Amino acid sequence: MQQIYVKFNSVDQVNQFVNLIDQFDVNFELGLGRRTVDAKSIMGILAMDLSQPLILRYDSDDYRIKESISSLLFEK
């Protein structure tokens, strides 16, 4: 399982993120602590606290996933 941090600064970034990961036939989970949502759900993401980085988890070794969302990656 891959685990990376992402950070959103606007609703437009959330929309862009969902459109990008929706291209992959992979299950994505986004959250912090015990609270997680389906990362392909715009409404789920918007219900999260976007003021801090969130953890994106997915089961794939496809390097294109990380490349496609590189502008949203957050280094802790």
PyMOL Python script that loads the backbone (N, CA, C, O; Angstrom):
from pymol import cmd

cmd.read_pdbstr("""\
ATOM      1  N   MET A   1       0.847  -1.183   0.000  1.00  0.00           N
ATOM      2  CA  MET A   1       0.000   0.000   0.000  1.00  0.00           C
ATOM      3  C   MET A   1       0.886   1.237   0.000  1.00  0.00           C
ATOM      4  O   MET A   1       1.815   1.352   0.800  1.00  0.00           O
ATOM      5  N   GLN A   2       0.590   2.146  -0.894  1.00  0.00           N
ATOM      6  CA  GLN A   2       1.302   3.420  -0.990  1.00  0.00           C
ATOM      7  C   GLN A   2       0.627   4.414  -0.051  1.00  0.00           C
ATOM      8  O   GLN A   2      -0.588   4.372   0.144  1.00  0.00           O
ATOM      9  N   GLN A   3       1.413   5.295   0.520  1.00  0.00           N
ATOM     10  CA  GLN A   3       0.885   6.332   1.395  1.00  0.00           C
ATOM     11  C   GLN A   3       1.661   7.617   1.148  1.00  0.00           C
ATOM     12  O   GLN A   3       2.878   7.664   1.322  1.00  0.00           O
ATOM     13  N   ILE A   4       0.935   8.665   0.736  1.00  0.00           N
ATOM     14  CA  ILE A   4       1.551   9.960   0.490  1.00  0.00           C
ATOM     15  C   ILE A   4       0.654  11.046   1.083  1.00  0.00           C
ATOM     16  O   ILE A   4      -0.531  10.824   1.332  1.00  0.00           O
ATOM     17  N   TYR A   5       1.235  12.212   1.301  1.00  0.00           N
ATOM     18  CA  TYR A   5       0.470  13.343   1.832  1.00  0.00           C
ATOM     19  C   TYR A   5       0.107  14.289   0.695  1.00  0.00           C
ATOM     20  O   TYR A   5       0.915  14.561  -0.193  1.00  0.00           O
ATOM     21  N   VAL A   6      -1.131  14.787   0.741  1.00  0.00           N
ATOM     22  CA  VAL A   6      -1.580  15.790  -0.223  1.00  0.00           C
ATOM     23  C   VAL A   6      -2.174  16.962   0.549  1.00  0.00           C
ATOM     24  O   VAL A   6      -2.657  16.808   1.671  1.00  0.00           O
ATOM     25  N   LYS A   7      -2.125  18.129  -0.073  1.00  0.00           N
ATOM     26  CA  LYS A   7      -2.660  19.343   0.554  1.00  0.00           C
ATOM     27  C   LYS A   7      -3.441  20.120  -0.491  1.00  0.00           C
ATOM     28  O   LYS A   7      -2.948  20.371  -1.590  1.00  0.00           O
ATOM     29  N   PHE A   8      -4.666  20.498  -0.139  1.00  0.00           N
ATOM     30  CA  PHE A   8      -5.528  21.258  -1.039  1.00  0.00           C
ATOM     31  C   PHE A   8      -5.646  22.696  -0.542  1.00  0.00           C
ATOM     32  O   PHE A   8      -5.814  22.939   0.653  1.00  0.00           O
ATOM     33  N   ASN A   9      -5.555  23.646  -1.473  1.00  0.00           N
ATOM     34  CA  ASN A   9      -5.689  25.053  -1.132  1.00  0.00           C
ATOM     35  C   ASN A   9      -6.988  25.664  -1.643  1.00  0.00           C
ATOM     36  O   ASN A   9      -7.302  26.815  -1.340  1.00  0.00           O
ATOM     37  N   SER A  10      -7.745  24.883  -2.425  1.00  0.00           N
ATOM     38  CA  SER A  10      -8.998  25.410  -2.966  1.00  0.00           C
ATOM     39  C   SER A  10      -9.909  24.266  -3.398  1.00  0.00           C
ATOM     40  O   SER A  10      -9.475  23.123  -3.543  1.00  0.00           O
ATOM     41  N   VAL A  11     -11.164  24.598  -3.596  1.00  0.00           N
ATOM     42  CA  VAL A  11     -12.135  23.625  -4.098  1.00  0.00           C
ATOM     43  C   VAL A  11     -11.757  23.199  -5.516  1.00  0.00           C
ATOM     44  O   VAL A  11     -11.969  22.047  -5.894  1.00  0.00           O
ATOM     45  N   ASP A  12     -11.201  24.116  -6.295  1.00  0.00           N
ATOM     46  CA  ASP A  12     -10.760  23.776  -7.653  1.00  0.00           C
ATOM     47  C   ASP A  12      -9.687  22.697  -7.618  1.00  0.00           C
ATOM     48  O   ASP A  12      -9.682  21.808  -8.470  1.00  0.00           O
ATOM     49  N   GLN A  13      -8.786  22.758  -6.656  1.00  0.00           N
ATOM     50  CA  GLN A  13      -7.753  21.724  -6.537  1.00  0.00           C
ATOM     51  C   GLN A  13      -8.368  20.376  -6.181  1.00  0.00           C
ATOM     52  O   GLN A  13      -7.916  19.343  -6.676  1.00  0.00           O
ATOM     53  N   VAL A  14      -9.382  20.371  -5.340  1.00  0.00           N
ATOM     54  CA  VAL A  14     -10.068  19.121  -4.996  1.00  0.00           C
ATOM     55  C   VAL A  14     -10.700  18.536  -6.252  1.00  0.00           C
ATOM     56  O   VAL A  14     -10.577  17.338  -6.509  1.00  0.00           O
ATOM     57  N   ASN A  15     -11.365  19.359  -7.021  1.00  0.00           N
ATOM     58  CA  ASN A  15     -12.006  18.908  -8.258  1.00  0.00           C
ATOM     59  C   ASN A  15     -10.970  18.356  -9.241  1.00  0.00           C
ATOM     60  O   ASN A  15     -11.181  17.305  -9.846  1.00  0.00           O
ATOM     61  N   GLN A  16      -9.873  19.053  -9.394  1.00  0.00           N
ATOM     62  CA  GLN A  16      -8.795  18.609 -10.281  1.00  0.00           C
ATOM     63  C   GLN A  16      -8.238  17.264  -9.804  1.00  0.00           C
ATOM     64  O   GLN A  16      -8.012  16.362 -10.611  1.00  0.00           O
ATOM     65  N   PHE A  17      -8.021  17.133  -8.506  1.00  0.00           N
ATOM     66  CA  PHE A  17      -7.501  15.908  -7.917  1.00  0.00           C
ATOM     67  C   PHE A  17      -8.414  14.723  -8.219  1.00  0.00           C
ATOM     68  O   PHE A  17      -7.952  13.676  -8.672  1.00  0.00           O
ATOM     69  N   VAL A  18      -9.705  14.893  -7.968  1.00  0.00           N
ATOM     70  CA  VAL A  18     -10.663  13.805  -8.205  1.00  0.00           C
ATOM     71  C   VAL A  18     -10.680  13.420  -9.682  1.00  0.00           C
ATOM     72  O   VAL A  18     -10.714  12.234 -10.008  1.00  0.00           O
ATOM     73  N   ASN A  19     -10.657  14.390 -10.562  1.00  0.00           N
ATOM     74  CA  ASN A  19     -10.635  14.088 -12.002  1.00  0.00           C
ATOM     75  C   ASN A  19      -9.379  13.326 -12.399  1.00  0.00           C
ATOM     76  O   ASN A  19      -9.440  12.443 -13.255  1.00  0.00           O
ATOM     77  N   LEU A  20      -8.250  13.649 -11.796  1.00  0.00           N
ATOM     78  CA  LEU A  20      -6.993  12.966 -12.116  1.00  0.00           C
ATOM     79  C   LEU A  20      -6.978  11.527 -11.623  1.00  0.00           C
ATOM     80  O   LEU A  20      -6.628  10.624 -12.383  1.00  0.00           O
ATOM     81  N   ILE A  21      -7.349  11.295 -10.373  1.00  0.00           N
ATOM     82  CA  ILE A  21      -7.264   9.931  -9.844  1.00  0.00           C
ATOM     83  C   ILE A  21      -8.390   9.043 -10.363  1.00  0.00           C
ATOM     84  O   ILE A  21      -8.279   7.818 -10.337  1.00  0.00           O
ATOM     85  N   ASP A  22      -9.467   9.656 -10.831  1.00  0.00           N
ATOM     86  CA  ASP A  22     -10.584   8.879 -11.375  1.00  0.00           C
ATOM     87  C   ASP A  22     -10.174   8.123 -12.641  1.00  0.00           C
ATOM     88  O   ASP A  22     -10.851   7.177 -13.042  1.00  0.00           O
ATOM     89  N   GLN A  23      -9.085   8.528 -13.263  1.00  0.00           N
ATOM     90  CA  GLN A  23      -8.595   7.870 -14.475  1.00  0.00           C
ATOM     91  C   GLN A  23      -7.968   6.508 -14.181  1.00  0.00           C
ATOM     92  O   GLN A  23      -7.763   5.709 -15.095  1.00  0.00           O
ATOM     93  N   PHE A  24      -7.664   6.240 -12.913  1.00  0.00           N
ATOM     94  CA  PHE A  24      -7.002   5.004 -12.527  1.00  0.00           C
ATOM     95  C   PHE A  24      -8.001   4.038 -11.895  1.00  0.00           C
ATOM     96  O   PHE A  24      -8.828   4.436 -11.075  1.00  0.00           O
ATOM     97  N   ASP A  25      -7.915   2.774 -12.281  1.00  0.00           N
ATOM     98  CA  ASP A  25      -8.790   1.745 -11.732  1.00  0.00           C
ATOM     99  C   ASP A  25      -8.173   1.210 -10.436  1.00  0.00           C
ATOM    100  O   ASP A  25      -7.773   0.049 -10.347  1.00  0.00           O
ATOM    101  N   VAL A  26      -8.109   2.083  -9.449  1.00  0.00           N
ATOM    102  CA  VAL A  26      -7.481   1.794  -8.164  1.00  0.00           C
ATOM    103  C   VAL A  26      -8.376   2.386  -7.080  1.00  0.00           C
ATOM    104  O   VAL A  26      -8.992   3.432  -7.286  1.00  0.00           O
ATOM    105  N   ASN A  27      -8.450   1.720  -5.927  1.00  0.00           N
ATOM    106  CA  ASN A  27      -9.180   2.278  -4.790  1.00  0.00           C
ATOM    107  C   ASN A  27      -8.280   3.248  -4.053  1.00  0.00           C
ATOM    108  O   ASN A  27      -7.154   2.909  -3.688  1.00  0.00           O
ATOM    109  N   PHE A  28      -8.780   4.457  -3.835  1.00  0.00           N
ATOM    110  CA  PHE A  28      -8.052   5.506  -3.133  1.00  0.00           C
ATOM    111  C   PHE A  28      -8.799   5.860  -1.857  1.00  0.00           C
ATOM    112  O   PHE A  28     -10.027   5.945  -1.846  1.00  0.00           O
ATOM    113  N   GLU A  29      -8.058   6.060  -0.799  1.00  0.00           N
ATOM    114  CA  GLU A  29      -8.622   6.443   0.490  1.00  0.00           C
ATOM    115  C   GLU A  29      -7.890   7.701   0.961  1.00  0.00           C
ATOM    116  O   GLU A  29      -6.665   7.785   0.879  1.00  0.00           O
ATOM    117  N   LEU A  30      -8.640   8.657   1.446  1.00  0.00           N
ATOM    118  CA  LEU A  30      -8.050   9.919   1.871  1.00  0.00           C
ATOM    119  C   LEU A  30      -8.515  10.215   3.287  1.00  0.00           C
ATOM    120  O   LEU A  30      -9.697  10.067   3.596  1.00  0.00           O
ATOM    121  N   GLY A  31      -7.610  10.625   4.136  1.00  0.00           N
ATOM    122  CA  GLY A  31      -8.036  10.936   5.485  1.00  0.00           C
ATOM    123  C   GLY A  31      -6.923  11.379   6.394  1.00  0.00           C
ATOM    124  O   GLY A  31      -5.795  11.644   5.976  1.00  0.00           O
ATOM    125  N   LEU A  32      -7.288  11.449   7.663  1.00  0.00           N
ATOM    126  CA  LEU A  32      -6.349  11.823   8.706  1.00  0.00           C
ATOM    127  C   LEU A  32      -6.858  11.193   9.989  1.00  0.00           C
ATOM    128  O   LEU A  32      -8.014  11.381  10.368  1.00  0.00           O
ATOM    129  N   GLY A  33      -5.996  10.451  10.650  1.00  0.00           N
ATOM    130  CA  GLY A  33      -6.435   9.752  11.854  1.00  0.00           C
ATOM    131  C   GLY A  33      -7.413   8.652  11.503  1.00  0.00           C
ATOM    132  O   GLY A  33      -7.193   7.886  10.565  1.00  0.00           O
ATOM    133  N   ARG A  34      -8.475   8.579  12.246  1.00  0.00           N
ATOM    134  CA  ARG A  34      -9.474   7.526  11.999  1.00  0.00           C
ATOM    135  C   ARG A  34     -10.484   7.883  10.918  1.00  0.00           C
ATOM    136  O   ARG A  34     -11.187   7.011  10.408  1.00  0.00           O
ATOM    137  N   ARG A  35     -10.556   9.130  10.575  1.00  0.00           N
ATOM    138  CA  ARG A  35     -11.555   9.573   9.600  1.00  0.00           C
ATOM    139  C   ARG A  35     -10.999   9.453   8.186  1.00  0.00           C
ATOM    140  O   ARG A  35     -10.005  10.092   7.843  1.00  0.00           O
ATOM    141  N   THR A  36     -11.644   8.635   7.378  1.00  0.00           N
ATOM    142  CA  THR A  36     -11.226   8.464   5.983  1.00  0.00           C
ATOM    143  C   THR A  36     -12.438   8.515   5.078  1.00  0.00           C
ATOM    144  O   THR A  36     -13.558   8.209   5.487  1.00  0.00           O
ATOM    145  N   VAL A  37     -12.191   8.908   3.837  1.00  0.00           N
ATOM    146  CA  VAL A  37     -13.254   8.959   2.831  1.00  0.00           C
ATOM    147  C   VAL A  37     -12.721   8.374   1.529  1.00  0.00           C
ATOM    148  O   VAL A  37     -11.514   8.225   1.342  1.00  0.00           O
ATOM    149  N   ASP A  38     -13.640   8.049   0.646  1.00  0.00           N
ATOM    150  CA  ASP A  38     -13.282   7.628  -0.707  1.00  0.00           C
ATOM    151  C   ASP A  38     -12.692   8.847  -1.406  1.00  0.00           C
ATOM    152  O   ASP A  38     -13.369   9.865  -1.548  1.00  0.00           O
ATOM    153  N   ALA A  39     -11.449   8.755  -1.839  1.00  0.00           N
ATOM    154  CA  ALA A  39     -10.767   9.907  -2.431  1.00  0.00           C
ATOM    155  C   ALA A  39     -11.338  10.287  -3.795  1.00  0.00           C
ATOM    156  O   ALA A  39     -10.990  11.339  -4.331  1.00  0.00           O
ATOM    157  N   LYS A  40     -12.192   9.467  -4.357  1.00  0.00           N
ATOM    158  CA  LYS A  40     -12.824   9.810  -5.637  1.00  0.00           C
ATOM    159  C   LYS A  40     -14.155  10.531  -5.422  1.00  0.00           C
ATOM    160  O   LYS A  40     -14.881  10.794  -6.381  1.00  0.00           O
ATOM    161  N   SER A  41     -14.472  10.848  -4.178  1.00  0.00           N
ATOM    162  CA  SER A  41     -15.714  11.531  -3.832  1.00  0.00           C
ATOM    163  C   SER A  41     -15.429  12.991  -3.478  1.00  0.00           C
ATOM    164  O   SER A  41     -14.839  13.283  -2.438  1.00  0.00           O
ATOM    165  N   ILE A  42     -15.848  13.888  -4.340  1.00  0.00           N
ATOM    166  CA  ILE A  42     -15.647  15.316  -4.083  1.00  0.00           C
ATOM    167  C   ILE A  42     -16.329  15.723  -2.780  1.00  0.00           C
ATOM    168  O   ILE A  42     -15.738  16.433  -1.966  1.00  0.00           O
ATOM    169  N   MET A  43     -17.551  15.284  -2.584  1.00  0.00           N
ATOM    170  CA  MET A  43     -18.292  15.655  -1.378  1.00  0.00           C
ATOM    171  C   MET A  43     -17.607  15.099  -0.124  1.00  0.00           C
ATOM    172  O   MET A  43     -17.562  15.769   0.908  1.00  0.00           O
ATOM    173  N   GLY A  44     -17.080  13.887  -0.215  1.00  0.00           N
ATOM    174  CA  GLY A  44     -16.364  13.301   0.913  1.00  0.00           C
ATOM    175  C   GLY A  44     -15.138  14.109   1.283  1.00  0.00           C
ATOM    176  O   GLY A  44     -14.880  14.359   2.460  1.00  0.00           O
ATOM    177  N   ILE A  45     -14.383  14.518   0.274  1.00  0.00           N
ATOM    178  CA  ILE A  45     -13.174  15.306   0.518  1.00  0.00           C
ATOM    179  C   ILE A  45     -13.524  16.659   1.110  1.00  0.00           C
ATOM    180  O   ILE A  45     -12.865  17.121   2.042  1.00  0.00           O
ATOM    181  N   LEU A  46     -14.557  17.296   0.576  1.00  0.00           N
ATOM    182  CA  LEU A  46     -14.942  18.619   1.066  1.00  0.00           C
ATOM    183  C   LEU A  46     -15.456  18.575   2.505  1.00  0.00           C
ATOM    184  O   LEU A  46     -15.489  19.602   3.183  1.00  0.00           O
ATOM    185  N   ALA A  47     -15.855  17.395   2.971  1.00  0.00           N
ATOM    186  CA  ALA A  47     -16.294  17.248   4.357  1.00  0.00           C
ATOM    187  C   ALA A  47     -15.114  17.119   5.312  1.00  0.00           C
ATOM    188  O   ALA A  47     -15.289  17.159   6.530  1.00  0.00           O
ATOM    189  N   MET A  48     -13.913  16.966   4.761  1.00  0.00           N
ATOM    190  CA  MET A  48     -12.704  16.838   5.577  1.00  0.00           C
ATOM    191  C   MET A  48     -12.167  18.223   5.949  1.00  0.00           C
ATOM    192  O   MET A  48     -12.557  19.232   5.363  1.00  0.00           O
ATOM    193  N   ASP A  49     -11.271  18.250   6.926  1.00  0.00           N
ATOM    194  CA  ASP A  49     -10.584  19.481   7.310  1.00  0.00           C
ATOM    195  C   ASP A  49      -9.450  19.708   6.314  1.00  0.00           C
ATOM    196  O   ASP A  49      -8.418  19.041   6.388  1.00  0.00           O
ATOM    197  N   LEU A  50      -9.633  20.634   5.393  1.00  0.00           N
ATOM    198  CA  LEU A  50      -8.650  20.860   4.333  1.00  0.00           C
ATOM    199  C   LEU A  50      -7.549  21.835   4.741  1.00  0.00           C
ATOM    200  O   LEU A  50      -6.704  22.190   3.920  1.00  0.00           O
ATOM    201  N   SER A  51      -7.549  22.264   5.981  1.00  0.00           N
ATOM    202  CA  SER A  51      -6.525  23.207   6.422  1.00  0.00           C
ATOM    203  C   SER A  51      -5.192  22.516   6.720  1.00  0.00           C
ATOM    204  O   SER A  51      -4.177  23.175   6.942  1.00  0.00           O
ATOM    205  N   GLN A  52      -5.208  21.198   6.722  1.00  0.00           N
ATOM    206  CA  GLN A  52      -3.983  20.454   6.978  1.00  0.00           C
ATOM    207  C   GLN A  52      -3.796  19.362   5.933  1.00  0.00           C
ATOM    208  O   GLN A  52      -4.753  18.989   5.255  1.00  0.00           O
ATOM    209  N   PRO A  53      -2.588  18.850   5.793  1.00  0.00           N
ATOM    210  CA  PRO A  53      -2.342  17.788   4.813  1.00  0.00           C
ATOM    211  C   PRO A  53      -3.130  16.525   5.164  1.00  0.00           C
ATOM    212  O   PRO A  53      -3.340  16.209   6.335  1.00  0.00           O
ATOM    213  N   LEU A  54      -3.553  15.823   4.137  1.00  0.00           N
ATOM    214  CA  LEU A  54      -4.291  14.577   4.309  1.00  0.00           C
ATOM    215  C   LEU A  54      -3.456  13.428   3.757  1.00  0.00           C
ATOM    216  O   LEU A  54      -2.612  13.629   2.884  1.00  0.00           O
ATOM    217  N   ILE A  55      -3.692  12.240   4.263  1.00  0.00           N
ATOM    218  CA  ILE A  55      -2.963  11.056   3.819  1.00  0.00           C
ATOM    219  C   ILE A  55      -3.761  10.359   2.720  1.00  0.00           C
ATOM    220  O   ILE A  55      -4.931  10.022   2.904  1.00  0.00           O
ATOM    221  N   LEU A  56      -3.121  10.151   1.593  1.00  0.00           N
ATOM    222  CA  LEU A  56      -3.722   9.417   0.479  1.00  0.00           C
ATOM    223  C   LEU A  56      -3.124   8.014   0.481  1.00  0.00           C
ATOM    224  O   LEU A  56      -1.905   7.849   0.423  1.00  0.00           O
ATOM    225  N   ARG A  57      -3.986   7.015   0.548  1.00  0.00           N
ATOM    226  CA  ARG A  57      -3.540   5.617   0.517  1.00  0.00           C
ATOM    227  C   ARG A  57      -4.152   4.933  -0.699  1.00  0.00           C
ATOM    228  O   ARG A  57      -5.314   5.151  -1.040  1.00  0.00           O
ATOM    229  N   TYR A  58      -3.340   4.103  -1.340  1.00  0.00           N
ATOM    230  CA  TYR A  58      -3.826   3.349  -2.499  1.00  0.00           C
ATOM    231  C   TYR A  58      -2.946   2.132  -2.734  1.00  0.00           C
ATOM    232  O   TYR A  58      -1.773   2.112  -2.362  1.00  0.00           O
ATOM    233  N   ASP A  59      -3.531   1.121  -3.356  1.00  0.00           N
ATOM    234  CA  ASP A  59      -2.814  -0.119  -3.649  1.00  0.00           C
ATOM    235  C   ASP A  59      -2.445  -0.178  -5.117  1.00  0.00           C
ATOM    236  O   ASP A  59      -3.174  -0.750  -5.927  1.00  0.00           O
ATOM    237  N   SER A  60      -1.322   0.409  -5.454  1.00  0.00           N
ATOM    238  CA  SER A  60      -0.825   0.374  -6.826  1.00  0.00           C
ATOM    239  C   SER A  60       0.622   0.849  -6.834  1.00  0.00           C
ATOM    240  O   SER A  60       1.014   1.707  -6.044  1.00  0.00           O
ATOM    241  N   ASP A  61       1.390   0.290  -7.718  1.00  0.00           N
ATOM    242  CA  ASP A  61       2.772   0.728  -7.907  1.00  0.00           C
ATOM    243  C   ASP A  61       2.913   1.583  -9.158  1.00  0.00           C
ATOM    244  O   ASP A  61       4.026   1.856  -9.607  1.00  0.00           O
ATOM    245  N   ASP A  62       1.791   2.001  -9.718  1.00  0.00           N
ATOM    246  CA  ASP A  62       1.792   2.784 -10.951  1.00  0.00           C
ATOM    247  C   ASP A  62       2.369   4.177 -10.680  1.00  0.00           C
ATOM    248  O   ASP A  62       1.753   4.987  -9.988  1.00  0.00           O
ATOM    249  N   TYR A  63       3.538   4.444 -11.221  1.00  0.00           N
ATOM    250  CA  TYR A  63       4.233   5.721 -10.993  1.00  0.00           C
ATOM    251  C   TYR A  63       3.445   6.911 -11.545  1.00  0.00           C
ATOM    252  O   TYR A  63       3.653   8.044 -11.111  1.00  0.00           O
ATOM    253  N   ARG A  64       2.546   6.666 -12.494  1.00  0.00           N
ATOM    254  CA  ARG A  64       1.776   7.762 -13.104  1.00  0.00           C
ATOM    255  C   ARG A  64       0.834   8.428 -12.107  1.00  0.00           C
ATOM    256  O   ARG A  64       0.482   9.596 -12.268  1.00  0.00           O
ATOM    257  N   ILE A  65       0.429   7.696 -11.087  1.00  0.00           N
ATOM    258  CA  ILE A  65      -0.477   8.273 -10.086  1.00  0.00           C
ATOM    259  C   ILE A  65       0.209   9.442  -9.388  1.00  0.00           C
ATOM    260  O   ILE A  65      -0.326  10.549  -9.332  1.00  0.00           O
ATOM    261  N   LYS A  66       1.388   9.183  -8.861  1.00  0.00           N
ATOM    262  CA  LYS A  66       2.127  10.233  -8.155  1.00  0.00           C
ATOM    263  C   LYS A  66       2.487  11.387  -9.086  1.00  0.00           C
ATOM    264  O   LYS A  66       2.438  12.550  -8.685  1.00  0.00           O
ATOM    265  N   GLU A  67       2.846  11.068 -10.320  1.00  0.00           N
ATOM    266  CA  GLU A  67       3.167  12.115 -11.301  1.00  0.00           C
ATOM    267  C   GLU A  67       1.971  13.004 -11.579  1.00  0.00           C
ATOM    268  O   GLU A  67       2.109  14.224 -11.676  1.00  0.00           O
ATOM    269  N   SER A  68       0.792  12.397 -11.708  1.00  0.00           N
ATOM    270  CA  SER A  68      -0.385  13.168 -12.090  1.00  0.00           C
ATOM    271  C   SER A  68      -0.835  14.142 -11.002  1.00  0.00           C
ATOM    272  O   SER A  68      -1.447  15.168 -11.300  1.00  0.00           O
ATOM    273  N   ILE A  69      -0.535  13.824  -9.744  1.00  0.00           N
ATOM    274  CA  ILE A  69      -0.945  14.704  -8.642  1.00  0.00           C
ATOM    275  C   ILE A  69       0.244  15.400  -7.987  1.00  0.00           C
ATOM    276  O   ILE A  69       0.141  15.863  -6.851  1.00  0.00           O
ATOM    277  N   SER A  70       1.348  15.476  -8.679  1.00  0.00           N
ATOM    278  CA  SER A  70       2.583  16.009  -8.095  1.00  0.00           C
ATOM    279  C   SER A  70       2.429  17.430  -7.543  1.00  0.00           C
ATOM    280  O   SER A  70       3.088  17.775  -6.562  1.00  0.00           O
ATOM    281  N   SER A  71       1.589  18.245  -8.139  1.00  0.00           N
ATOM    282  CA  SER A  71       1.428  19.620  -7.667  1.00  0.00           C
ATOM    283  C   SER A  71       0.705  19.693  -6.310  1.00  0.00           C
ATOM    284  O   SER A  71       0.727  20.731  -5.648  1.00  0.00           O
ATOM    285  N   LEU A  72       0.075  18.601  -5.909  1.00  0.00           N
ATOM    286  CA  LEU A  72      -0.661  18.570  -4.647  1.00  0.00           C
ATOM    287  C   LEU A  72       0.072  17.835  -3.537  1.00  0.00           C
ATOM    288  O   LEU A  72      -0.401  17.783  -2.402  1.00  0.00           O
ATOM    289  N   LEU A  73       1.228  17.265  -3.864  1.00  0.00           N
ATOM    290  CA  LEU A  73       1.974  16.497  -2.869  1.00  0.00           C
ATOM    291  C   LEU A  73       2.516  17.421  -1.781  1.00  0.00           C
ATOM    292  O   LEU A  73       2.900  18.562  -2.039  1.00  0.00           O
ATOM    293  N   PHE A  74       2.532  16.901  -0.581  1.00  0.00           N
ATOM    294  CA  PHE A  74       3.011  17.667   0.577  1.00  0.00           C
ATOM    295  C   PHE A  74       4.068  16.828   1.264  1.00  0.00           C
ATOM    296  O   PHE A  74       3.833  15.664   1.587  1.00  0.00           O
ATOM    297  N   GLU A  75       5.222  17.412   1.485  1.00  0.00           N
ATOM    298  CA  GLU A  75       6.309  16.716   2.176  1.00  0.00           C
ATOM    299  C   GLU A  75       6.254  17.055   3.650  1.00  0.00           C
ATOM    300  O   GLU A  75       6.340  18.223   4.029  1.00  0.00           O
ATOM    301  N   LYS A  76       6.114  16.050   4.472  1.00  0.00           N
ATOM    302  CA  LYS A  76       6.061  16.255   5.924  1.00  0.00           C
ATOM    303  C   LYS A  76       7.417  16.217   6.510  1.00  0.00           C
ATOM    304  O   LYS A  76       7.570  16.371   7.722  1.00  0.00           O
TER     305      LYS A  76
END
""", "prot")
cmd.dss("prot")
cmd.show_as("cartoon", "prot")
cmd.util.cbc("prot")
cmd.orient("prot")
